[in-house]
């Protein structure tokens, strides 16, 4: 079982955004199109014009591309963008996804083709699908260039902040002629985000908990500049990790920093993951272990740069401060 974790981890470090979709099917049942939080009235009253084609737009790299007509056959090569397309009502245009796509539920059954290698997709197969739009994320430059060489409009998005996620949703709404749906989705996400921020603001500095995030049993962690780290900060916590990216810690380092809460993101592929941390020799005096505050969070919702990122924020907030966020 750990061997599988190491394989997933290596992919995770190779393409951070792609691997966030490599987990088993998410247990989170939140519908990304659910507008249960009513956006401000001004957002509802604004008329959103239909997209006029040809459309020239800049993608997440600030690269300019032209969409000649409303895309009808979209190949999505990253789970977060697949989720976004379905959330804004463009899911019926998606004809292919990757093996890592697992949301919406049964999404792989709703498309014509599933790429088994999301990091190096079969370029010839993209042509066979007669795609008129390709959306992709953090693939390496060589793979990206080979896809762009097909001459099919290709939009690349690799957001690293919540604000950039909103921008990505807005752009995809324009590209797919679902701008109104995209704006409504953004508004509902922003309302929920602001509610969480307001609640977290009431946490006193001296009451902020120290957090250790474990993305693999071999003590790889999520540091500065990552989504999980930013969500912890927004939720009112303080990560014990000061390094950028995804460093590996030793047991001594974790024990010495004595986190009050431990969040693990690999509970979907390591059996009894929480129990394994609680049973570690030498960890019994770590506050999080002593207080039984080792919590498994959904890897997809806390790492995927898509519509469910605010759900991930709330999940972390509840894990850190269950009493403060008990009414959410």
MARTOR-979099 format. One line per field, with one value per residue (C-alpha): chain; residue in three letters; x, y, z. Coordinates in nm, 4 decimals. Example, Ala and Ser with C-alpha at 12.3 -4.5 7.8 and 13.67 -1.06 7.14 Angstrom:
BEGIN
chaine	c(A; A)
residu	c(Ala; Ser)
u	c(1.2300; 1.3670)
v	c(-0.4500; -0.1060)
w	c(0.7800; 0.7140)
//
This chain:
BEGIN
chaine	c(A; A; A; A; A; A; A; A; A; A; A; A; A; A; A; A; A; A; A; A; A; A; A; A; A; A; A; A; A; A; A; A; A; A; A; A; A; A; A; A; A; A; A; A; A; A; A; A; A; A; A; A; A; A; A; A; A; A; A; A; A; A; A; A; A; A; A; A; A; A; A; A; A; A; A; A; A; A; A; A; A; A; A; A; A; A; A; A; A; A; A; A; A; A; A; A; A; A; A; A; A; A; A; A; A; A; A; A; A; A; A; A; A; A; A; A; A; A; A; A; A; A; A; A; A; A; A; A; A; A; A; A; A; A; A; A; A; A; A; A; A; A; A; A; A; A; A; A; A; A; A; A; A; A; A; A; A; A; A; A; A; A; A; A; A; A; A; A; A; A; A; A; A; A; A; A; A; A; A; A; A; A; A; A; A; A; A; A; A; A; A; A; A; A; A; A; A; A; A; A; A; A; A; A; A; A; A; A; A; A; A; A; A; A; A; A; A; A; A; A; A; A; A; A; A; A; A; A; A; A; A; A; A; A; A; A; A; A; A; A; A; A; A; A; A; A; A; A; A; A; A; A; A; A; A; A; A; A; A; A; A; A; A; A; A; A; A; A; A; A; A; A; A; A; A; A; A; A; A; A; A; A; A; A; A; A; A; A; A; A; A; A; A; A; A; A; A; A; A; A; A; A; A; A; A; A; A; A; A; A; A; A; A; A; A; A; A; A; A; A; A; A; A; A; A; A; A; A)
residu	c(Unk; Unk; Unk; Unk; Unk; Unk; Unk; Unk; Unk; Unk; Unk; Unk; Unk; Unk; Unk; Unk; Unk; Unk; Unk; Unk; Unk; Unk; Unk; Unk; Unk; Unk; Unk; Unk; Unk; Unk; Unk; Unk; Unk; Unk; Unk; Unk; Unk; Unk; Unk; Unk; Unk; Unk; Unk; Unk; Unk; Unk; Unk; Unk; Unk; Unk; Unk; Unk; Unk; Unk; Unk; Unk; Unk; Unk; Unk; Unk; Unk; Unk; Unk; Unk; Unk; Unk; Unk; Unk; Unk; Unk; Unk; Unk; Unk; Unk; Unk; Unk; Unk; Unk; Unk; Unk; Unk; Unk; Unk; Unk; Unk; Unk; Unk; Unk; Unk; Unk; Unk; Unk; Unk; Unk; Unk; Unk; Unk; Unk; Unk; Unk; Unk; Unk; Unk; Unk; Unk; Unk; Unk; Unk; Unk; Unk; Unk; Unk; Unk; Unk; Unk; Unk; Unk; Unk; Unk; Unk; Unk; Unk; Unk; Unk; Unk; Unk; Unk; Unk; Unk; Unk; Unk; Unk; Unk; Unk; Unk; Unk; Unk; Unk; Unk; Unk; Unk; Unk; Unk; Unk; Unk; Unk; Unk; Unk; Unk; Unk; Unk; Unk; Unk; Unk; Unk; Unk; Unk; Unk; Unk; Unk; Unk; Unk; Unk; Unk; Unk; Unk; Unk; Unk; Unk; Unk; Unk; Unk; Unk; Unk; Unk; Unk; Unk; Unk; Unk; Unk; Unk; Unk; Unk; Unk; Unk; Unk; Unk; Unk; Unk; Unk; Unk; Unk; Unk; Unk; Unk; Unk; Unk; Unk; Unk; Unk; Unk; Unk; Unk; Unk; Unk; Unk; Unk; Unk; Unk; Unk; Unk; Unk; Unk; Unk; Unk; Unk; Unk; Unk; Unk; Unk; Unk; Unk; Unk; Unk; Unk; Unk; Unk; Unk; Unk; Unk; Unk; Unk; Unk; Unk; Unk; Unk; Unk; Unk; Unk; Unk; Unk; Unk; Unk; Unk; Unk; Unk; Unk; Unk; Unk; Unk; Unk; Unk; Unk; Unk; Unk; Unk; Unk; Unk; Unk; Unk; Unk; Unk; Unk; Unk; Unk; Unk; Unk; Unk; Unk; Unk; Unk; Unk; Unk; Unk; Unk; Unk; Unk; Unk; Unk; Unk; Unk; Unk; Unk; Unk; Unk; Unk; Unk; Unk; Unk; Unk; Unk; Unk; Unk; Unk; Unk; Unk; Unk; Unk; Unk; Unk; Unk; Unk; Unk; Unk; Unk; Unk; Unk; Unk; Unk; Unk; Unk; Unk; Unk; Unk; Unk; Unk; Unk; Unk; Unk; Unk; Unk; Unk; Unk; Unk; Unk; Unk; Unk; Unk)
u	c(0.0000; 0.2824; 0.4413; 0.1300; 0.1525; 0.5112; 0.4116; 0.1348; 0.3674; 0.6262; 0.3585; 0.2384; 0.5805; 0.6171; 0.2933; 0.1359; -0.1938; -0.2467; -0.1778; -0.4383; -0.6774; -0.5040; -0.6893; -0.9614; -1.3175; -1.3918; -1.6389; -1.7411; -2.0914; -2.1259; -2.2697; -2.0479; -2.3555; -2.5431; -2.6258; -2.7592; -2.5847; -2.7668; -2.5287; -2.5754; -2.8789; -2.6654; -2.5044; -2.8445; -2.9793; -2.6899; -2.7525; -2.4624; -2.4175; -2.3708; -2.0213; -1.9522; -1.7247; -1.4562; -1.3358; -0.9801; -0.8842; -0.5786; -0.5524; -0.3881; -0.0408; -0.1446; -0.1063; -0.3501; -0.5698; -0.8640; -1.1747; -1.3380; -1.6795; -1.8676; -1.6666; -1.8710; -1.5986; -1.3699; -1.0810; -1.0033; -0.6649; -0.6901; -0.9558; -0.9974; -1.0917; -1.3233; -1.5025; -1.5210; -1.6669; -1.9388; -2.0078; -2.0737; -2.2994; -2.0510; -2.0144; -2.2129; -1.9367; -1.6614; -1.5746; -1.2608; -1.1027; -0.8174; -0.8108; -0.7668; -1.1041; -1.3557; -1.5938; -1.8772; -1.9510; -1.9289; -1.7814; -1.5721; -1.8921; -2.0262; -1.7470; -1.6280; -1.2700; -1.0587; -0.6840; -0.5002; -0.1871; -0.2811; 0.0797; 0.1577; -0.1751; -0.1868; -0.1705; -0.2960; -0.6041; -0.6807; -0.6902; -0.9122; -1.1626; -1.2047; -1.1602; -1.2231; -1.0855; -0.8252; -0.7937; -0.4953; -0.3022; 0.0457; 0.1864; 0.5547; 0.6539; 0.7435; 0.4021; 0.2262; 0.4102; 0.3263; -0.0421; -0.0330; 0.1306; -0.1976; -0.3360; -0.6410; -0.7238; -0.5530; -0.6111; -0.3781; -0.4743; -0.2682; -0.4157; -0.2240; -0.4659; -0.8398; -0.8597; -0.6932; -0.9489; -1.2235; -1.0479; -1.0201; -1.3907; -1.4762; -1.2522; -1.3950; -1.7430; -1.6573; -1.4907; -1.7843; -2.0656; -2.1704; -2.0615; -2.3798; -2.3456; -1.9784; -2.0508; -2.3238; -2.0877; -1.8150; -2.0602; -2.1811; -1.8236; -1.7266; -2.0200; -1.9194; -1.5528; -1.6282; -1.8446; -1.5562; -1.3080; -1.5359; -1.5751; -1.1996; -1.1305; -1.2828; -1.0063; -0.7584; -0.3885; -0.3071; -0.5761; -0.4477; -0.3496; -0.0228; -0.0852; 0.1132; -0.0109; 0.0995; 0.0583; 0.2341; 0.3221; 0.6917; 0.6388; 0.6224; 0.4290; 0.2632; 0.4568; 0.4387; 0.2972; 0.0634; -0.3138; -0.3366; -0.1052; -0.3090; -0.6334; -0.4897; -0.3951; -0.7374; -0.9048; -0.7074; -0.4335; -0.0536; 0.1388; 0.4563; 0.6185; 0.8188; 0.9713; 0.8249; 0.6521; 0.6484; 0.9448; 1.0066; 1.0434; 1.2006; 1.0089; 1.2308; 1.1398; 0.7671; 0.7923; 1.0090; 0.7567; 0.4766; 0.1686; -0.1698; -0.3560; -0.2379; -0.4160; -0.3520; -0.4504; -0.3819; -0.6582; -0.8162; -0.5259; -0.3692; -0.5874; -0.6336; -0.4212; -0.5296; -0.4733; -0.1277; -0.0258; -0.1719; 0.0241; 0.3659; 0.6366; 0.7688; 0.4693; 0.2536; 0.3584; 0.2849; -0.0138; -0.2185; -0.1706; -0.2263; -0.5472; -0.6619; -0.6634; -0.5299; -0.7821; -0.8123; -0.9246; -1.0382; -0.7359; -0.9415; -1.1279; -0.8253; -0.5856; -0.7834; -0.7910; -1.1571; -1.5105; -1.4831; -1.1839; -1.4136; -1.5529; -1.1920; -1.1456; -1.4505; -1.3372; -1.0029; -1.1686; -1.3957; -1.1006; -0.9040; -1.1879; -1.4922; -1.6655; -1.6111; -1.7436; -2.0105; -2.2947; -2.1611)
v	c(0.0000; 0.2427; 0.1601; 0.2905; 0.6056; 0.6626; 0.6228; 0.8757; 1.1092; 1.1055; 1.2022; 1.4660; 1.6290; 1.6045; 1.7821; 1.9296; 2.0289; 1.7150; 1.4787; 1.6431; 1.4528; 1.1160; 1.0120; 0.7554; 0.8675; 1.1516; 1.0935; 1.4583; 1.4650; 1.8397; 1.9262; 2.1945; 2.3441; 2.3781; 2.7449; 2.7026; 3.0225; 3.3131; 3.5613; 3.9336; 4.0782; 4.2950; 3.9852; 3.8342; 4.1488; 4.2031; 4.0811; 3.8828; 3.9007; 3.5886; 3.5270; 3.6600; 3.4487; 3.4537; 3.5259; 3.6347; 3.5877; 3.5393; 3.2171; 3.1587; 3.2042; 3.5387; 3.3661; 3.4938; 3.2464; 3.2758; 3.0603; 3.0637; 2.9330; 2.8016; 2.4859; 2.1683; 1.9062; 1.9825; 1.7662; 1.8326; 1.7108; 1.8142; 1.7241; 2.0759; 2.2168; 1.9235; 2.0053; 2.3698; 2.2954; 2.0782; 2.3314; 2.6124; 2.4030; 2.3133; 1.9488; 1.8277; 1.9676; 1.7614; 1.4570; 1.3353; 1.3459; 1.1679; 0.8628; 1.1000; 1.2689; 1.1457; 1.4376; 1.4895; 1.1319; 0.8917; 1.1636; 0.9066; 0.7309; 1.0535; 1.1111; 0.9365; 0.8743; 0.8530; 0.9172; 0.6619; 0.8767; 1.2253; 1.3449; 1.2345; 1.2102; 1.0422; 1.3334; 1.1253; 1.0346; 1.4036; 1.4433; 1.1367; 1.2979; 1.5955; 1.8299; 2.1997; 2.3069; 2.1613; 2.2722; 2.1686; 2.2549; 2.1997; 1.9658; 2.0017; 2.2368; 1.9610; 1.7933; 2.1285; 2.2252; 1.8935; 1.9503; 2.3108; 2.1933; 2.0234; 2.3638; 2.3223; 2.6156; 2.5269; 2.7068; 2.6433; 2.7302; 2.6609; 2.8868; 2.9131; 3.1314; 3.1398; 3.4671; 3.2992; 3.0181; 3.2775; 3.4225; 3.0760; 3.0087; 3.3446; 3.2767; 2.9323; 3.0813; 3.3262; 3.0608; 2.8168; 3.0748; 3.0028; 3.3369; 3.3880; 3.0492; 3.1180; 3.4510; 3.2980; 3.0203; 3.2703; 3.4837; 3.1864; 3.0781; 3.4301; 3.4567; 3.1315; 3.2314; 3.5663; 3.3988; 3.1683; 3.4575; 3.6607; 3.3703; 3.3023; 3.6684; 3.6170; 3.3728; 3.5438; 3.5276; 3.3326; 3.0761; 2.9966; 2.6317; 2.4952; 2.2592; 1.9804; 1.8670; 1.5207; 1.4374; 1.1014; 0.8596; 0.9225; 1.2767; 1.4798; 1.7921; 2.0961; 2.4208; 2.7861; 2.8680; 2.5669; 2.5669; 2.3729; 2.6163; 2.9157; 2.7491; 2.6825; 3.0485; 3.1715; 2.9312; 3.0786; 2.8195; 2.8394; 2.5753; 2.4529; 2.4308; 2.7331; 2.5931; 2.6504; 2.3805; 2.0195; 1.9418; 1.6184; 1.6340; 1.3962; 1.2603; 1.4634; 1.7866; 1.7248; 1.6187; 1.9199; 2.1618; 1.9897; 2.0563; 2.0844; 1.9478; 1.6996; 1.6917; 1.3954; 1.3910; 1.0275; 0.8545; 0.7351; 0.5033; 0.4127; 0.1944; 0.3146; 0.6213; 0.8165; 0.5174; 0.4759; 0.8267; 0.7895; 0.4668; 0.6033; 0.5308; 0.8504; 1.0629; 1.0076; 1.3410; 1.5409; 1.7567; 1.6581; 1.2892; 1.3273; 1.5221; 1.2839; 1.5612; 1.3705; 1.4325; 1.2946; 1.5549; 1.5024; 1.5454; 1.6497; 1.9338; 2.0834; 2.0674; 2.0899; 2.4406; 2.4272; 2.5022; 2.2850; 2.4711; 2.6645; 2.3319; 2.2386; 2.5636; 2.4894; 2.1307; 2.2572; 2.5303; 2.2743; 2.0453; 2.3228; 2.4906; 2.2608; 2.4824; 2.8056; 2.6605; 2.4330; 2.6319; 2.5943)
w	c(0.0000; 0.0799; -0.2559; -0.4239; -0.2126; -0.3262; -0.6917; -0.6535; -0.4694; -0.7473; -0.9964; -0.7533; -0.7406; -1.1208; -1.2036; -0.8926; -1.0359; -1.2434; -0.9567; -0.7374; -0.9601; -0.9152; -0.6013; -0.5907; -0.6389; -0.4014; -0.1232; -0.1360; -0.2830; -0.3194; -0.6603; -0.8148; -0.9834; -0.6558; -0.6048; -0.2510; -0.1431; -0.3048; -0.4677; -0.4047; -0.5816; -0.8056; -0.9549; -1.0328; -1.1945; -1.4348; -1.7878; -1.9257; -2.3002; -2.5072; -2.6365; -2.9842; -3.2039; -3.3198; -2.9668; -2.8959; -2.5325; -2.3131; -2.1167; -1.7791; -1.9275; -2.0784; -2.4158; -2.6749; -2.8568; -3.0910; -3.0598; -3.4062; -3.2972; -2.9981; -2.9101; -2.9331; -2.8764; -2.5838; -2.4665; -2.0999; -1.9774; -1.6133; -1.3529; -1.2125; -1.5537; -1.6190; -1.2944; -1.3957; -1.7387; -1.5879; -1.3123; -1.5615; -1.7820; -2.0550; -1.9575; -2.2579; -2.4798; -2.3123; -2.5229; -2.3444; -1.9989; -1.8197; -1.5971; -1.3027; -1.3562; -1.1015; -1.0557; -1.1303; -1.0298; -1.3251; -1.5465; -1.7325; -1.8390; -1.9878; -2.2409; -2.5560; -2.4516; -2.1357; -2.1618; -1.9507; -1.9298; -1.8175; -1.8114; -2.1682; -2.3517; -2.6904; -2.9344; -3.2272; -3.0261; -2.9721; -3.3497; -3.3851; -3.1492; -3.3840; -3.0911; -3.1467; -2.8045; -2.5705; -2.2084; -2.0019; -1.6878; -1.5504; -1.8135; -1.8969; -2.1785; -2.4241; -2.3952; -2.4097; -2.7297; -2.8962; -2.8221; -2.9406; -3.2643; -3.3563; -3.4527; -3.2291; -2.9966; -2.6692; -2.3389; -2.0460; -1.6898; -1.3780; -1.1067; -0.7807; -0.5825; -0.5225; -0.7165; -1.0146; -0.9905; -1.0240; -1.3291; -1.4817; -1.4309; -1.5875; -1.8897; -1.9517; -1.9285; -2.2053; -2.4210; -2.3950; -2.4117; -2.0526; -1.9046; -1.7043; -1.5359; -1.4674; -1.3012; -1.0867; -0.9792; -0.8901; -0.6931; -0.4871; -0.4176; -0.3109; -0.0720; 0.0990; 0.1037; 0.2672; 0.5305; 0.6209; 0.6265; 0.8533; 1.0932; 1.0980; 1.1738; 1.5176; 1.6136; 1.8457; 1.7501; 2.0647; 1.9794; 1.6277; 1.6051; 1.4648; 1.1742; 1.0088; 0.6661; 0.5583; 0.1886; 0.2119; 0.4972; 0.4319; 0.5637; 0.2469; 0.3277; 0.1748; 0.2238; 0.1281; -0.2118; -0.2170; -0.2090; 0.1156; 0.2918; 0.1754; 0.2839; 0.6302; 0.6626; 0.5471; 0.7899; 1.0797; 1.1226; 1.1169; 0.9241; 1.0935; 0.7472; 0.6385; 0.3185; -0.0270; -0.2272; -0.1096; 0.1177; 0.3052; 0.6824; 0.9305; 1.2264; 1.4560; 1.2762; 1.3104; 1.6727; 1.7557; 1.6017; 1.7975; 1.5798; 1.7470; 1.4447; 1.1818; 0.8465; 0.6171; 0.2497; 0.1584; 0.3495; 0.0241; -0.0645; 0.2693; 0.4861; 0.8452; 0.7714; 1.0797; 1.3060; 1.1562; 1.2574; 1.6065; 1.6574; 1.5552; 1.8066; 1.9593; 1.8556; 2.1630; 2.3162; 2.0014; 2.0958; 1.7900; 1.8697; 2.2431; 2.1775; 1.9014; 1.6421; 1.3426; 1.0646; 0.7136; 0.4575; 0.0993; -0.1242; -0.4255; -0.2600; -0.0837; -0.3786; -0.7019; -0.8413; -0.9357; -0.8136; -0.5007; -0.3562; -0.1219; -0.0014; 0.0710; 0.2628; 0.4754; 0.5372; 0.6683; 0.8755; 1.0419; 1.1070; 1.2761; 1.4653; 1.4864; 1.7419; 1.5500; 1.2245; 1.3697; 1.2075; 0.8539)
//
